[in-house]
């Protein structure tokens, strides 16, 4: 049995119709950390246009597409329906 505490998993829902979902993800991270969004790095550099493509022309629901990436000490998973999971890595 490990003595390390389990990571806290935070779930949020992002708006899949928003033109810049990366901005919403960055704002959620800033909120979780208690920071202003100007105090954290630019998420665009981590995800480029990947999140926009995930929502711009979503595949069939059975495809269950998701994007997973690291940003600001979080492992973030974004599902094609906007369900987002944040796991602190440090």
N, CA and C of each residue as an Amber inpcrd file, in Angstrom:
protein
   270
   0.8430000  -1.1840000   0.0000000   0.0000000   0.0000000   0.0000000
   0.8890000   1.2470000   0.0000000   0.5610000   2.2160000  -0.7860000
   1.3570000   3.4280000  -0.9270000   1.0100000   4.4330000   0.1650000
   2.0310000   5.1660000   0.6410000   1.8110000   6.2170000   1.6290000
   1.4580000   7.5440000   0.9730000   1.5810000   7.6240000  -0.3520000
   1.2910000   8.8670000  -1.0520000  -0.2140000   9.0630000  -1.1790000
  -0.6970000  10.3060000  -0.9310000  -2.1360000  10.5490000  -1.0870000
  -2.5300000  10.4890000  -2.5550000  -3.7590000  10.0870000  -2.8140000
  -4.2500000  10.0560000  -4.1870000  -4.4340000  11.4780000  -4.6980000
  -4.2030000  11.6720000  -5.9740000  -4.3930000  12.9840000  -6.5800000
  -5.8670000  13.3460000  -6.5870000  -6.1300000  14.6280000  -6.3780000
  -7.5010000  15.1030000  -6.4670000  -7.8640000  15.2560000  -7.9450000
  -9.0140000  14.7610000  -8.2980000  -9.4970000  14.8800000  -9.6720000
 -10.6210000  15.8980000  -9.6780000 -10.4810000  16.9050000 -10.5260000
 -11.4820000  17.9630000 -10.6400000 -12.1570000  17.8260000 -11.9910000
 -13.4740000  17.8110000 -11.9850000 -14.2510000  17.6890000 -13.2190000
 -14.9600000  19.0120000 -13.5020000 -14.9150000  19.4310000 -14.7430000
 -15.6310000  20.6260000 -15.2000000 -16.2080000  20.3380000 -16.5820000
 -17.1740000  21.1360000 -16.9680000 -17.7820000  21.0280000 -18.3000000
 -17.4580000  22.3070000 -19.0560000 -16.8730000  22.1840000 -20.2410000
 -16.6060000  23.3780000 -21.0400000 -17.6180000  23.4630000 -22.1750000
 -17.7980000  24.6670000 -22.6740000 -18.7560000  24.9400000 -23.7390000
 -18.1500000  24.5330000 -25.0800000 -18.6980000  23.5040000 -25.6950000
 -18.1580000  23.0060000 -26.9670000 -18.4860000  23.9210000 -28.1420000
 -19.3810000  24.8810000 -27.9530000 -19.7280000  25.8220000 -29.0220000
 -18.8640000  27.0750000 -28.9840000 -18.0520000  27.2270000 -27.9570000
 -17.1860000  28.3920000 -27.8320000 -16.0930000  28.3350000 -28.9100000
 -15.7680000  29.4630000 -29.5400000 -14.7660000  29.4430000 -30.6120000
 -13.3450000  29.1440000 -30.1310000 -13.0290000  29.4080000 -28.8420000
 -11.6860000  29.1640000 -28.3270000 -11.7500000  28.3700000 -27.0230000
 -11.9470000  27.0540000 -27.1020000 -12.0550000  26.2460000 -25.8850000
 -10.7840000  26.2530000 -25.0360000  -9.6240000  26.4600000 -25.6490000
  -8.3760000  26.5020000 -24.8810000  -8.3950000  27.6440000 -23.8720000
  -9.0360000  28.7500000 -24.2200000  -9.1520000  29.8750000 -23.2990000
  -9.9520000  29.4730000 -22.0720000 -11.0440000  28.7520000 -22.2790000
 -11.8680000  28.3120000 -21.1570000 -11.0970000  27.3370000 -20.2640000
 -10.3410000  26.4300000 -20.8480000  -9.5380000  25.4890000 -20.0630000
  -8.5060000  26.2560000 -19.2320000  -7.8340000  27.2280000 -19.8270000
  -6.8450000  28.0310000 -19.1040000  -7.4950000  28.8010000 -17.9590000
  -8.6860000  29.3330000 -18.1840000  -9.3970000  30.0620000 -17.1300000
  -9.7810000  29.1330000 -15.9790000 -10.1320000  27.8970000 -16.2790000
 -10.4560000  26.9230000 -15.2300000  -9.2120000  26.6250000 -14.3950000
  -8.0690000  26.4170000 -15.0470000  -6.8240000  26.1570000 -14.3170000
  -6.4850000  27.3480000 -13.4250000  -6.6030000  28.5520000 -13.9500000
  -6.3350000  29.7490000 -13.1500000  -7.2670000  29.7950000 -11.9410000
  -8.5420000  29.4900000 -12.1420000  -9.5170000  29.4840000 -11.0540000
  -9.1530000  28.4390000  -9.9940000  -8.7990000  27.2410000 -10.4270000
  -8.4140000  26.1740000  -9.4940000  -7.2090000  26.6020000  -8.6600000
  -6.2610000  27.2760000  -9.3010000  -5.0340000  27.7090000  -8.6280000
  -5.2010000  29.0230000  -7.8620000  -6.3580000  29.6700000  -8.0040000
  -6.5770000  30.9460000  -7.3300000  -5.7540000  32.0730000  -7.9240000
  -5.5160000  31.9950000  -9.2280000  -4.7160000  33.0000000  -9.9300000
  -5.5590000  33.7020000 -10.9830000  -5.0700000  34.8380000 -11.4300000
  -5.6550000  35.5180000 -12.5760000  -5.1480000  34.7960000 -13.8240000
  -5.9610000  34.7340000 -14.8590000  -5.5520000  34.0170000 -16.0740000
  -4.3060000  34.6170000 -16.7270000  -3.9850000  35.8740000 -16.4090000
  -2.7710000  36.4880000 -16.9570000  -1.5120000  36.0080000 -16.2400000
  -1.6710000  35.2970000 -15.1120000  -0.5300000  34.8230000 -14.3320000
  -0.0510000  33.4290000 -14.7440000  -0.7390000  32.8010000 -15.6880000
  -0.3500000  31.4570000 -16.1080000   0.0730000  31.4810000 -17.5780000
   0.7540000  30.4310000 -17.9980000   1.2690000  30.3900000 -19.3710000
   0.1420000  30.2360000 -20.3920000   0.4700000  30.5550000 -21.6150000
  -0.4890000  30.4990000 -22.7140000  -0.7650000  29.0430000 -23.0840000
  -2.0030000  28.6230000 -22.9840000  -2.3670000  27.2440000 -23.3050000
  -2.2390000  26.9620000 -24.7930000  -2.3860000  27.9800000 -25.6150000
  -2.3080000  27.8040000 -27.0700000  -0.9990000  27.1290000 -27.4580000
   0.0900000  27.4420000 -26.7320000   1.3930000  26.8420000 -27.0250000
   1.4010000  25.3390000 -26.7450000   0.5400000  24.8720000 -25.8390000
   0.4770000  23.4400000 -25.4910000  -0.4310000  22.6590000 -26.4270000
  -1.5330000  23.2670000 -26.8310000  -2.5450000  22.5070000 -27.5790000
  -2.7010000  22.9280000 -29.0220000  -2.1230000  24.0790000 -29.3950000
  -2.2810000  24.6030000 -30.7430000  -3.7760000  24.6540000 -31.0660000
  -4.2120000  24.1100000 -32.1620000  -5.6260000  24.1630000 -32.5370000
  -6.3530000  22.8500000 -32.2490000  -5.7160000  21.9480000 -31.5230000
  -6.2800000  20.6180000 -31.3090000  -7.6590000  20.6780000 -30.6670000
  -7.8310000  21.4840000 -29.6210000  -9.1370000  21.5480000 -28.9570000
 -10.2060000  22.1110000 -29.8790000  -9.8490000  23.1000000 -30.6850000
 -10.8290000  23.6430000 -31.6340000 -11.2880000  22.5680000 -32.6040000
 -10.3640000  21.7530000 -33.0820000 -10.7160000  20.6920000 -34.0280000
 -11.5610000  19.6040000 -33.3750000 -11.3300000  19.3590000 -32.0960000
 -12.1080000  18.3490000 -31.3790000 -13.5900000  18.7000000 -31.3750000
 -13.8920000  20.0050000 -31.2880000 -15.2820000  20.4450000 -31.2130000
 -15.8350000  21.0070000 -32.5170000 -14.9740000  21.4180000 -33.4610000
 -15.4630000  22.0860000 -34.6670000 -16.2550000  21.1630000 -35.5770000
 -15.8610000  19.9330000 -35.6560000 -16.5650000  18.9690000 -36.4920000
 -16.5050000  17.6280000 -35.7700000 -17.2500000  17.4990000 -34.6750000
 -17.0970000  16.2960000 -33.8570000 -17.4220000  15.0210000 -34.6210000
 -16.6870000  13.9640000 -34.3100000 -16.9830000  12.6690000 -34.9110000
 -18.2480000  12.0830000 -34.2930000 -18.6620000  10.9820000 -34.8010000
 -19.8060000  10.2670000 -34.2730000 -19.6120000  10.0410000 -32.7770000
 -20.6820000  10.1290000 -31.9990000 -20.6060000   9.9770000 -30.5420000
 -19.9610000   8.6620000 -30.1250000 -20.1290000   7.6220000 -30.9120000
 -19.5310000   6.3350000 -30.5760000 -18.0030000   6.3570000 -30.6700000
 -17.4460000   7.3520000 -31.3370000 -15.9910000   7.4390000 -31.4760000
 -15.3180000   7.7390000 -30.1360000 -16.0030000   8.4220000 -29.2530000
 -15.4970000   8.7610000 -27.9240000 -14.1120000   9.4080000 -27.9860000
 -13.9780000  10.4530000 -28.7810000 -12.7090000  11.1600000 -28.9400000
 -12.3680000  11.9260000 -27.6700000 -11.0580000  12.0230000 -27.3940000
 -10.5840000  12.8230000 -26.2740000  -9.1780000  13.3130000 -26.5690000
  -8.8140000  14.4130000 -25.9070000  -7.4750000  14.9760000 -26.0170000
  -6.9110000  15.0200000 -24.6020000  -5.6750000  14.5850000 -24.4510000
  -5.0280000  14.5870000 -23.1370000  -3.6920000  15.3100000 -23.2580000
  -3.4080000  16.2140000 -22.3190000  -2.1750000  16.9850000 -22.3680000
  -1.8190000  17.4850000 -20.9720000  -0.5840000  17.9400000 -20.8110000
  -0.1180000  18.5200000 -19.5490000  -0.0580000  20.0300000 -19.6930000
  -0.4500000  20.7190000 -18.6010000  -0.4500000  22.1810000 -18.6130000
  -0.4540000  22.6770000 -17.1740000   0.4840000  23.5530000 -16.8390000
   0.5320000  24.1850000 -15.5160000   0.4120000  23.1800000 -14.3690000
   1.1720000  22.1120000 -14.4240000   1.1890000  21.0690000 -13.3820000
  -0.1090000  20.2760000 -13.2790000  -0.8700000  20.2230000 -14.3500000
  -2.0880000  19.4090000 -14.4040000  -2.0250000  18.4830000 -15.6050000
  -2.5570000  17.2950000 -15.4440000  -2.8130000  16.3940000 -16.5730000
  -4.2800000  16.6100000 -16.8940000  -4.5710000  17.0730000 -18.1040000
  -5.9220000  17.4830000 -18.4870000  -6.4330000  16.5720000 -19.5880000
  -7.6520000  16.1000000 -19.4080000  -8.3160000  15.2870000 -20.4220000
  -9.5950000  16.0010000 -20.8160000  -9.7630000  16.2320000 -22.1160000
 -10.9610000  16.8880000 -22.6440000 -11.6690000  15.9050000 -23.5660000
 -12.9200000  15.6090000 -23.2560000 -13.7390000  14.7070000 -24.0690000
 -14.4650000  15.5180000 -25.1400000 -14.9040000  14.8670000 -26.2100000
 -15.5750000  15.5780000 -27.3030000 -16.8960000  16.2100000 -26.8790000
 -17.4740000  15.7800000 -25.7370000 -18.7210000  16.3880000 -25.2580000
 -18.4690000  17.5610000 -24.3170000 -17.1890000  17.9220000 -24.1010000
 -16.8350000  19.0470000 -23.2450000 -16.5020000  18.6650000 -21.8130000
 -16.7070000  17.4070000 -21.4490000 -16.3350000  16.9470000 -20.1160000
 -14.8210000  17.0490000 -19.9810000 -14.3650000  17.6820000 -18.9120000
 -12.9380000  17.9320000 -18.7390000 -12.5000000  17.4900000 -17.3490000
 -11.3340000  16.8470000 -17.2880000 -10.8000000  16.3300000 -16.0280000
  -9.4250000  16.9410000 -15.8020000  -9.1920000  17.4310000 -14.5970000
  -7.9260000  18.0550000 -14.2230000  -7.3270000  17.2660000 -13.0630000
  -6.0970000  16.7570000 -13.2430000  -5.4100000  16.0240000 -12.1820000
  -4.0880000  16.7300000 -11.9060000  -3.8940000  17.1790000 -10.6770000
  -2.6550000  17.8530000 -10.2770000  -1.5200000  16.8450000 -10.3270000
  -0.4180000  17.1960000 -10.9890000   0.6960000  16.2620000 -11.1500000
   1.8830000  16.5910000 -10.2550000   1.8950000  17.7430000  -9.6550000
   3.0210000  18.1240000  -8.7760000   2.5120000  18.5010000  -7.4200000
